[in-house]
Amino acid sequence: MSRSRVVAASMALILAAGCYSYPAPVQISPPQLLTRGSLAGLSLPNPTVPQSVDIDVMIEPNGMPLMSTFKAVGSAAAANQDVLYKYIEASTFRPGLQNGQPVAAVYHTRMQLRSPGS
């Protein structure tokens, strides 16, 4: 191959690489809580100290929580697993959205809990 052909082929590769646009990263907006279930029966192990609970659950494209993925952790989680599970189960969600289309995505929230009057 002649040197001019090598240079021409190299220039073509450089131009082709310069024109390539990388795909945009996938953006998924997270699910949003629309209505809250009841927290009746919530108990705080130490009512004088504010406590927190982190909740994660997969929300399906139809907006329903996939309860087999429910996870609650934090200082008040162990004493309230059933109450928190029922709270999420009874809540309604807008699913995650990708390009305006509903997709399954993880809903995460951190709840700060304190006893009334503390």
Secondary structure, 3 states (H helix, E strand, C coil): CCHHHHHHHHHHHHHHHHHCCCCCCCCEECCEEEECCCCCCCCCCCCCCCEEEEEEEEECCCCCEEEEEEEEEECCCHHHHHHHHHHHHHCEEECEEECCEEECEEEEEEEEECCCCC
